[in-house]
Amino acid sequence: MELHRLKQILEAALLSAQEPLNLADFGRMFEGEAVTVGTDLLRKCLDELREEWKNRPVELIQLASGWRFRTRAEFMPYLERLHPEKPPRYSRAILETLAIIAYRQPVTRGDIEEIRGVAVNTNAIRALEERGWIDVVGHRETPGRPALYATTRKFLDDMGLVARAELPSLEALANAQGQLEGIAGQDA
């Protein structure tokens, strides 16, 4: 199969997919073909497609669960006017709980409560589970066998990350918060 045709097939699959596609998904598309399409060739084609789309309003990105097209951030305000949607608002407690899980995973409710200094509301955990951002990944071998929580691939996908290692450092977040507080103080 010629490279141009292969890229067209991958592009069609990506444009029609509702979820990110991984290399195994792409591989299944070519089962039974006369020529085997290996992962190295797939990666090469995906990288070339990403390059071809780099100056367009849509970009090809790699996430934790695979590859997908998404609208570039600079065009989102215009699209949001077409489909005004209020994103879910999360309380500070839910966001703190998510941050603790993301940076310290796997953690138990007890670990979260110890770090936050207050009891974890069951609704906070439930909201994060329903969103698909956290999941129980095991149980700690202590009395009561408390559940261990960790973030999911959906969390990474929704945050635009390939891996947990791409989370900003806690130091960088603290610096950003300090800068925002400084800006807010100047406006007062």
Number of C-alpha atoms within 10 A of each C-alpha: 10 6 12 9 10 17 17 13 15 18 19 11 16 18 13 11 13 10 13 17 18 15 16 10 12 18 14 10 13 15 11 8 9 8 9 12 17 12 13 10 13 18 12 13 19 21 14 13 17 19 12 12 13 13 10 10 13 15 19 23 17 20 21 20 19 17 21 22 20 12 13 14 10 8 11 11 10 10 10 11 9 8 8 10 8 7 6 7 8 12 10 10 15 19 14 16 21 22 15 19 22 21 17 14 15 20 22 21 19 16 17 21 15 12 12 14 10 11 12 18 13 9 10 19 19 14 14 19 16 11 12 15 22 22 18 16 15 15 15 14 9 7 6 8 11 16 18 19 24 22 23 20 19 17 20 20 21 13 13 15 19 18 13 15 9 10 15 10 11 11 9 10 12 11 12 12 12 12 12 12 11 11 11 10 9 8 6 5
